[in-house]
């Protein structure tokens, strides 16, 4: 938590307060503020700000100037006084307000509660609850660790953001984290069974379910098994078919097989070069520090042997026959430039799942980072979808965001299905929704 003048900034919650009242700002405005605060020891160039806030997308300096005016207005400053943000003409900007030292984030965070349940085949599965309010369940994804990710720069903002308005329940899948590592059954059905186990142990009845990456396939399978329990389904960076399962040509099969083999070899030999490449696929827009944090988390999460087993199962996941049987409203969020899971997988999910809507986010990261503009948009979309807040209002720099509404699936006369797709800009929805 940062404090200056009469303002408080909480980067974890993406919240700006002035005089004790929440000030609503656009994601790019908050990202500007966060970047300036983080680098308040120096002048930040315009080029650096454009790159940090808008990534590889081309925007003019006028967009930066416009957002800077909005930022100054939000913190009670202006271009004449420049008490908080100073302009260095021809170069950039610098945060100049006297800053109280940031409080350690863990000091004000409610602790998580970690518990265990035991599966019918004797596997101890760890699960955790944090936050308060209506429940939100997160299916396990790639190499989780309930304890380490609580303070990890890769996942901490996810946990705080999702627990802002909910009791967040998540768990470590068998084979990693605080759950048992030495397990016989590593199959997909066992993962779905473990989700069932955790939900029952947590005493939940009906709840929204979030699936990230391969956790999306587990969430889909659970939602089909238990339509009476899942009120909403949110899929982030998800896919319904792994690389081997979706290979439709000899060339794609060769590439998928090679990718899997390289993964096996890289992990078995504990090759740091391979892990660095692997991290850059998950976080291409991340810093070297984030890549190192990602690598450190992976190495502490499970054994090399288990990583190889995970990779084998992930590559062969296929819930394409289950997806059309999902009966709850579904929101699909996906980074437009995702290198790990291509955007075509999000489109396939949206075409298969009835009553679903798809939103592409301006990011190349498979795991959204804390300070990129797409992260508050992600949270706002989840809140809107779950009925927790009004929809995010896009500004001029958000033009080009695409929302696809794959509702009203209709059976064609030949028995095949056709999708009625409505493309609209920003968060606006199809008429008559």
C-alpha positions as CSV (number, residue, x, y, z in Angstrom):
1,X,0.0,0.0,0.0
2,X,1.5,3.3,-1.1
3,X,0.5,6.6,0.6
4,X,1.1,10.2,-0.7
5,X,-0.8,13.4,-0.3
6,X,-4.3,12.3,0.5
7,X,-4.1,9.2,-1.8
8,X,-3.6,5.5,-1.1
9,X,-2.7,3.1,-3.9
10,X,-3.0,-0.7,-3.5
11,X,-1.4,-2.4,-6.5
12,X,-2.6,-5.8,-5.5
13,X,-6.2,-4.7,-5.5
14,X,-5.8,-2.3,-8.4
15,X,-7.4,0.3,-6.2
16,X,-6.8,4.1,-5.9
17,X,-8.3,6.0,-2.9
18,X,-8.4,9.7,-2.4
19,X,-9.6,11.2,0.8
20,X,-10.7,7.7,1.8
21,X,-13.0,7.3,-1.2
22,X,-12.4,4.9,-4.1
23,X,-11.5,6.7,-7.3
24,X,-12.4,4.7,-10.4
25,X,-9.8,5.0,-13.2
26,X,-9.3,3.2,-16.5
27,X,-6.8,0.3,-16.5
28,X,-4.2,2.2,-18.5
29,X,-4.4,5.1,-16.1
30,X,-3.8,2.9,-13.1
31,X,-1.0,1.1,-15.0
32,X,0.7,4.5,-15.6
33,X,0.4,5.4,-11.9
34,X,1.8,2.0,-10.8
35,X,4.7,2.2,-13.2
36,X,5.6,5.8,-12.1
37,X,5.4,4.9,-8.5
38,X,7.6,1.8,-9.0
39,X,10.2,3.8,-10.8
40,X,9.9,7.0,-8.7
41,X,13.7,7.2,-8.3
42,X,14.1,8.4,-11.9
43,X,12.5,10.1,-14.9
44,X,10.5,7.6,-16.9
45,X,10.6,8.2,-20.6
46,X,7.6,8.4,-22.8
47,X,8.8,5.4,-24.8
48,X,9.1,3.3,-21.7
49,X,5.6,4.3,-20.5
50,X,4.1,3.5,-23.9
51,X,5.8,0.1,-23.9
52,X,4.9,-0.7,-20.3
53,X,1.2,0.2,-20.6
54,X,0.3,-0.6,-24.2
55,X,2.9,-3.3,-24.9
56,X,3.7,-3.8,-28.6
57,X,0.5,-2.1,-29.7
58,X,1.1,1.2,-31.6
59,X,-0.5,4.2,-30.0
60,X,0.3,7.8,-30.4
61,X,1.8,10.1,-27.8
62,X,-1.6,11.8,-27.6
63,X,-3.0,8.7,-26.0
64,X,-0.3,8.9,-23.3
65,X,-1.0,12.6,-22.8
66,X,-4.7,12.0,-22.5
67,X,-4.2,9.3,-19.9
68,X,-1.7,11.5,-18.0
69,X,-4.3,14.2,-17.7
70,X,-6.8,11.7,-16.4
71,X,-4.2,10.4,-13.9
72,X,-3.4,13.9,-12.6
73,X,-7.0,14.7,-12.2
74,X,-7.6,11.4,-10.3
75,X,-4.8,12.2,-7.7
76,X,-5.7,15.8,-7.3
77,X,-2.9,17.2,-9.5
78,X,-2.7,19.1,-12.8
79,X,-0.2,20.2,-15.4
80,X,0.3,23.6,-13.8
81,X,1.0,22.5,-10.2
82,X,2.7,19.2,-10.9
83,X,2.9,18.4,-7.2
84,X,2.6,14.7,-7.7
85,X,3.7,14.0,-11.3
86,X,6.2,16.3,-12.9
87,X,6.7,16.7,-16.7
88,X,10.3,16.6,-17.9
89,X,9.8,18.3,-21.3
90,X,11.0,16.3,-24.3
91,X,11.8,13.3,-22.1
92,X,9.0,11.9,-20.0
93,X,7.5,12.1,-16.4
94,X,8.6,11.6,-12.9
95,X,6.6,10.8,-9.7
96,X,7.7,13.6,-7.3
97,X,5.2,13.5,-4.4
98,X,6.6,12.6,-0.9
99,X,5.9,8.9,-0.5
100,X,5.3,7.1,2.8
101,X,7.1,3.8,2.8
102,X,4.8,1.0,1.4
103,X,3.4,-1.3,4.0
104,X,4.3,-4.9,3.6
105,X,1.3,-6.4,1.7
106,X,1.1,-9.5,3.9
107,X,0.5,-7.2,7.0
108,X,-3.0,-6.3,5.9
109,X,-3.9,-9.5,4.0
110,X,-6.3,-11.9,5.7
111,X,-4.5,-15.2,6.1
112,X,-5.4,-18.2,4.0
113,X,-6.6,-21.4,5.7
114,X,-5.0,-24.6,4.4
115,X,-6.7,-27.9,5.0
116,X,-6.5,-31.5,3.8
117,X,-8.9,-34.1,2.4
118,X,-8.2,-37.6,1.4
119,X,-9.3,-39.2,-1.9
120,X,-10.7,-42.8,-2.1
121,X,-7.3,-44.0,-3.4
122,X,-5.5,-42.5,-0.4
123,X,-4.1,-39.4,-1.9
124,X,-3.9,-36.4,0.5
125,X,-5.1,-33.3,-1.4
126,X,-4.4,-29.8,0.1
127,X,-6.9,-27.0,-0.4
128,X,-7.1,-23.4,0.9
129,X,-9.7,-20.8,1.5
130,X,-9.2,-17.0,1.5
131,X,-11.4,-14.0,1.4
132,X,-15.1,-13.8,2.4
133,X,-18.4,-13.6,0.6
134,X,-20.0,-16.0,-1.9
135,X,-17.8,-18.9,-2.9
136,X,-15.6,-19.0,-6.0
137,X,-13.8,-22.2,-6.8
138,X,-10.6,-22.3,-8.9
139,X,-9.7,-25.7,-10.5
140,X,-6.0,-26.6,-10.2
141,X,-3.7,-25.7,-13.1
142,X,0.0,-26.1,-14.0
143,X,2.1,-26.8,-11.0
144,X,0.4,-25.0,-8.1
145,X,1.7,-24.6,-4.5
146,X,-0.8,-23.2,-2.0
147,X,1.9,-21.8,0.3
148,X,4.5,-20.5,-2.1
149,X,2.1,-18.9,-4.6
150,X,0.6,-16.9,-1.8
151,X,3.6,-14.5,-1.9
152,X,4.7,-15.2,-5.5
153,X,4.8,-12.3,-8.0
154,X,3.3,-14.7,-10.5
155,X,0.1,-15.6,-8.6
156,X,-0.3,-13.3,-5.5
157,X,-2.3,-10.7,-7.4
158,X,-4.6,-13.4,-8.8
159,X,-5.4,-14.6,-5.3
160,X,-6.0,-11.2,-3.9
161,X,-8.0,-10.0,-6.9
162,X,-10.3,-13.1,-7.0
163,X,-10.8,-13.0,-3.2
164,X,-11.8,-9.3,-3.2
165,X,-15.5,-10.2,-3.2
166,X,-15.5,-14.0,-2.7
167,X,-14.4,-16.8,-0.5
168,X,-11.8,-18.2,-2.9
169,X,-11.3,-22.0,-2.7
170,X,-8.4,-23.5,-4.5
171,X,-6.2,-26.6,-4.2
172,X,-3.0,-28.3,-5.3
173,X,-3.7,-31.1,-7.7
174,X,-2.3,-34.5,-6.9
175,X,1.4,-34.8,-7.6
176,X,2.4,-31.2,-6.8
177,X,2.4,-28.4,-4.2
178,X,1.3,-29.5,-0.7
179,X,-0.7,-32.5,-2.0
180,X,0.9,-35.9,-2.2
181,X,3.6,-36.2,-4.8
182,X,4.0,-39.9,-4.9
183,X,0.7,-41.0,-6.6
184,X,-0.1,-43.9,-8.8
185,X,-3.1,-42.4,-10.7
186,X,-2.2,-39.3,-12.8
187,X,-5.1,-39.5,-15.1
188,X,-7.5,-36.8,-16.1
189,X,-10.5,-38.4,-14.4
190,X,-8.5,-38.5,-11.1
191,X,-8.1,-34.7,-11.4
192,X,-11.8,-34.2,-11.8
193,X,-12.4,-36.6,-8.9
194,X,-10.1,-34.5,-6.7
195,X,-12.1,-31.3,-7.6
196,X,-15.2,-33.1,-6.5
197,X,-13.4,-34.1,-3.3
198,X,-12.3,-30.5,-2.5
199,X,-15.8,-29.0,-3.2
200,X,-17.4,-31.5,-0.8
201,X,-14.7,-31.0,1.9
202,X,-15.2,-27.2,1.7
203,X,-19.0,-27.7,2.2
204,X,-20.0,-26.0,-1.0
205,X,-23.4,-26.4,-2.7
206,X,-23.6,-24.2,-5.7
207,X,-20.8,-21.9,-6.9
208,X,-19.1,-20.3,-9.9
209,X,-16.1,-22.3,-11.2
210,X,-12.8,-20.9,-12.6
211,X,-10.5,-22.9,-14.8
212,X,-7.1,-21.5,-15.9
213,X,-5.1,-23.2,-18.6
214,X,-5.5,-27.0,-18.4
215,X,-7.7,-26.4,-15.3
216,X,-10.3,-25.2,-17.8
217,X,-10.7,-28.8,-19.1
218,X,-11.1,-30.1,-15.6
219,X,-13.7,-27.4,-14.9
220,X,-15.6,-28.3,-18.0
221,X,-15.7,-31.9,-17.1
222,X,-16.9,-31.1,-13.6
223,X,-19.6,-28.7,-14.8
224,X,-20.9,-31.5,-17.1
225,X,-20.9,-34.0,-14.3
226,X,-22.6,-31.6,-11.8
227,X,-24.7,-29.1,-13.7
228,X,-26.8,-28.5,-10.5
229,X,-23.7,-27.2,-8.6
230,X,-22.0,-24.9,-11.1
231,X,-23.7,-21.6,-11.5
232,X,-21.2,-19.9,-13.8
233,X,-18.1,-21.1,-15.6
234,X,-15.1,-18.8,-16.2
235,X,-12.3,-20.2,-18.5
236,X,-9.0,-18.2,-18.7
237,X,-6.3,-19.2,-21.1
238,X,-8.0,-22.5,-21.4
239,X,-8.2,-25.2,-24.1
240,X,-10.4,-28.3,-24.7
241,X,-7.7,-30.3,-26.6
242,X,-4.0,-30.7,-25.8
243,X,-1.3,-30.3,-28.5
244,X,-1.3,-34.0,-29.4
245,X,-5.1,-34.3,-29.3
246,X,-5.6,-31.3,-31.6
247,X,-2.9,-32.2,-34.1
248,X,-4.9,-32.8,-37.4
249,X,-2.0,-33.0,-39.9
250,X,1.3,-35.0,-40.0
251,X,3.2,-31.7,-39.6
252,X,1.2,-30.7,-36.5
253,X,1.6,-34.1,-35.0
254,X,5.4,-34.0,-35.7
255,X,5.6,-30.5,-34.0
256,X,3.5,-31.6,-31.0
257,X,5.5,-34.7,-30.5
258,X,8.8,-32.8,-30.8
259,X,7.5,-30.2,-28.3
260,X,6.6,-32.9,-25.8
261,X,9.9,-34.7,-26.3
262,X,11.9,-31.5,-25.8
263,X,9.9,-30.9,-22.6
264,X,10.7,-34.4,-21.3
265,X,14.4,-34.0,-22.0
266,X,14.6,-30.4,-20.7
267,X,13.0,-31.3,-17.4
268,X,14.7,-34.6,-16.8
269,X,18.1,-32.9,-17.3
270,X,17.1,-29.9,-15.1
271,X,18.3,-27.7,-17.9
272,X,18.0,-24.0,-16.9
273,X,18.2,-22.9,-20.5
274,X,15.1,-24.9,-21.3
275,X,13.3,-23.6,-18.3
276,X,14.0,-20.0,-19.3
277,X,12.5,-20.7,-22.8
278,X,9.6,-22.3,-21.1
279,X,9.1,-19.3,-18.8
280,X,9.3,-16.9,-21.8
281,X,6.4,-18.9,-23.5
282,X,4.2,-18.3,-20.4
283,X,5.3,-14.7,-19.8
284,X,6.7,-13.3,-23.1
285,X,6.0,-9.7,-21.9
286,X,7.4,-10.4,-18.4
287,X,10.7,-9.1,-17.0
288,X,13.7,-11.3,-16.3
289,X,12.8,-11.1,-12.6
290,X,9.4,-12.6,-13.3
291,X,10.9,-15.3,-15.4
292,X,13.2,-16.2,-12.6
293,X,10.3,-16.2,-10.1
294,X,8.3,-18.5,-12.4
295,X,11.3,-20.9,-12.7
296,X,11.9,-20.9,-9.0
297,X,8.2,-21.7,-8.3
298,X,8.1,-24.5,-10.8
299,X,11.3,-26.1,-9.4
300,X,9.8,-26.0,-5.8
301,X,6.4,-27.3,-6.8
302,X,7.0,-30.9,-7.8
303,X,9.5,-33.5,-8.8
304,X,11.1,-33.7,-12.3
305,X,9.5,-37.1,-12.8
306,X,6.0,-35.7,-12.1
307,X,6.5,-32.7,-14.5
308,X,7.1,-35.2,-17.3
309,X,4.0,-37.1,-16.3
310,X,2.0,-33.9,-16.2
311,X,3.2,-32.9,-19.7
312,X,2.2,-36.3,-21.1
313,X,-1.4,-36.0,-19.7
314,X,-1.8,-32.3,-20.7
315,X,-0.9,-33.1,-24.3
316,X,-3.6,-35.6,-24.6
317,X,-6.5,-33.8,-22.9
318,X,-9.7,-33.8,-25.0
319,X,-13.0,-32.5,-23.6
320,X,-14.3,-31.5,-27.0
321,X,-17.2,-34.0,-26.7
322,X,-18.0,-32.8,-23.2
323,X,-18.0,-29.1,-23.9
324,X,-21.3,-28.9,-25.8
325,X,-23.0,-30.4,-22.7
326,X,-22.1,-27.5,-20.4
327,X,-25.4,-26.0,-19.2
328,X,-24.3,-22.9,-17.2
329,X,-23.4,-19.4,-18.6
330,X,-19.8,-19.4,-19.6
331,X,-17.2,-16.6,-20.0
332,X,-14.0,-17.3,-21.9
333,X,-11.1,-14.9,-21.4
334,X,-8.0,-15.3,-23.5
335,X,-4.9,-13.2,-24.2
336,X,-4.9,-12.4,-27.9
337,X,-1.2,-13.1,-28.3
338,X,-1.0,-16.1,-26.0
339,X,2.1,-18.2,-27.1
340,X,1.4,-21.2,-24.9
341,X,-2.3,-21.7,-25.8
342,X,-3.2,-20.2,-29.2
343,X,-6.3,-18.0,-29.4
344,X,-7.9,-20.6,-31.8
345,X,-8.4,-22.7,-28.7
346,X,-10.5,-20.0,-27.1
347,X,-12.5,-19.8,-30.3
348,X,-13.0,-23.5,-30.3
349,X,-14.3,-23.5,-26.8
350,X,-16.7,-20.6,-27.5
351,X,-18.0,-22.5,-30.6
352,X,-18.6,-25.7,-28.6
353,X,-20.0,-24.4,-25.3
354,X,-23.7,-23.2,-25.5
355,X,-24.5,-19.9,-23.9
356,X,-20.8,-18.7,-23.9
357,X,-19.2,-15.4,-24.6
358,X,-15.6,-14.8,-25.6
359,X,-13.4,-11.8,-24.8
360,X,-9.9,-11.4,-26.1
361,X,-7.5,-9.4,-23.9
362,X,-4.6,-7.2,-25.0
363,X,-1.8,-9.3,-23.8
364,X,0.7,-12.0,-24.9
365,X,1.0,-13.5,-21.5
366,X,-0.5,-16.9,-20.7
367,X,-0.6,-15.8,-17.0
368,X,-1.6,-12.2,-16.7
369,X,0.9,-10.1,-14.7
370,X,0.0,-7.6,-11.9
371,X,0.8,-4.4,-13.7
372,X,-0.3,-5.0,-17.3
373,X,-3.5,-3.2,-18.4
374,X,-5.2,-6.5,-19.2
375,X,-5.3,-7.6,-15.6
376,X,-7.9,-5.0,-14.2
377,X,-9.9,-5.6,-17.4
378,X,-9.8,-9.4,-16.6
379,X,-11.0,-8.7,-13.0
380,X,-13.7,-6.3,-14.2
381,X,-15.0,-8.9,-16.7
382,X,-15.2,-11.6,-14.1
383,X,-17.0,-9.3,-11.7
384,X,-19.5,-8.3,-14.3
385,X,-20.1,-11.8,-15.4
386,X,-20.7,-13.0,-11.8
387,X,-22.9,-10.0,-11.1
388,X,-20.6,-8.3,-8.7
389,X,-20.3,-4.9,-10.4
390,X,-21.1,-2.9,-13.5
391,X,-19.3,-3.7,-16.7
392,X,-15.9,-2.2,-17.4
393,X,-16.3,0.9,-19.6
394,X,-13.7,0.9,-22.4
395,X,-12.0,4.1,-23.4
396,X,-10.5,5.1,-26.7
397,X,-7.4,3.0,-26.2
398,X,-9.6,-0.1,-25.8
399,X,-11.0,0.2,-29.3
400,X,-10.5,-3.0,-31.1
401,X,-11.2,-5.3,-28.1
402,X,-13.5,-8.0,-29.4
403,X,-16.3,-9.7,-27.6
404,X,-17.8,-12.7,-29.3
405,X,-21.2,-13.9,-28.1
406,X,-21.7,-17.5,-29.0
407,X,-25.2,-17.8,-27.7
408,X,-28.3,-19.1,-29.6
409,X,-26.6,-22.2,-31.0
410,X,-29.0,-23.7,-33.5
411,X,-29.1,-27.2,-35.0
412,X,-29.0,-27.2,-38.7
413,X,-31.3,-29.4,-40.8
414,X,-28.5,-31.9,-41.4
415,X,-28.0,-32.5,-37.7
416,X,-24.8,-30.4,-37.5
417,X,-24.6,-27.3,-35.4
418,X,-24.1,-23.7,-36.6
419,X,-23.0,-20.9,-34.4
420,X,-24.8,-17.6,-34.4
421,X,-21.9,-15.2,-33.6
422,X,-22.2,-11.6,-32.8
423,X,-19.1,-9.5,-32.7
424,X,-19.2,-6.2,-30.9
425,X,-16.6,-3.8,-29.7
426,X,-15.6,-3.2,-26.1
427,X,-17.8,-4.7,-23.4
428,X,-21.0,-3.9,-25.2
429,X,-23.2,-7.0,-25.7
430,X,-25.4,-8.1,-28.5
431,X,-28.8,-6.5,-28.6
432,X,-31.5,-8.5,-27.0
433,X,-29.1,-10.3,-24.7
